[in-house]
Amino acid sequence: MPARLIPEGSRPANLPRPVILDTYLRLRTDCKLLNNFRQRSGPQPWIFCSSINSLELKERQSALTAAGAVVFSVECEDGKGELHKQGIKNLMVEGGATVINSFLECAYQSYGSGSPPIFDILIITTTPTLVGDDAVGYKCCTDQFSNKLPWQHIRTEVMGKDTVVAVRCPPRLP
C-alpha cells in the first residue's frame, strides 16, 4: 500500500480504508483488496456504486458483500456526505485520471474558498499504461492555478514501472 511510503512522523495514525468507485459493481470477488481483507492483512474495502436497480446489480452486490466488501449505493454528489457520516478520516480511492482530477478540482475549490481541504495528503500512483480515450494524464483546473497551489512534496518513489508521489494539500487561504 503506497501509504507506507509516507515518513513515519507524517503518516496518518491508521492506514486508509480502500474505497472503490465502481458504478456497475464490476470489481472481482477474488481481487487482492478482498483477499487481503479475508486474510486479515488489509482493511475492509468499501465500494460506492450508483443505484442498485437491476437484478444483475443486486446479485453483484450480494456476491461482493459475501466476499467481504461493504457496498454503498449513492448518487455521485452524495459520496462525500456518506463518507463523513461513516466517520472516515483516512481514505484510499482506487481510480483513474478522472477520479484523481475530481479530487484535485475539490482541493482547488476548497483552497480558493477558505474551506477546509478535502484531503490532507494525496498519494498518486501512475503507471505507464494507456487507458481510455485520453490515455493517462492529470490536470488541476487550469495550468495557471496548478502552478500557484503550494503543494508540499513529501516523497516520490519509483516501484518497478510505477511512480508513487505523495504531497500534502496546502492549508486553506487566510
SULRAVEN-V368371 format. One record per helix or strand of 2 or more residues. SS is the DSSP state (2 for helix, 1 for strand). FROM is the first residue (numbers start at 0). TO is the last residue. If there is no record, write none. Layout:
BEGIN
ss = {SS | SS}
from = {FROM | FROM}
to = {TO | TO}
END
This chain:
BEGIN
ss = {2 | 2 | 1 | 2 | 1 | 2 | 1 | 2 | 1 | 2 | 1 | 2 | 1 | 1}
from = {1 | 7 | 16 | 31 | 45 | 54 | 69 | 75 | 90 | 96 | 120 | 142 | 151 | 161}
to = {4 | 9 | 20 | 37 | 48 | 65 | 72 | 84 | 93 | 112 | 125 | 145 | 158 | 167}
END
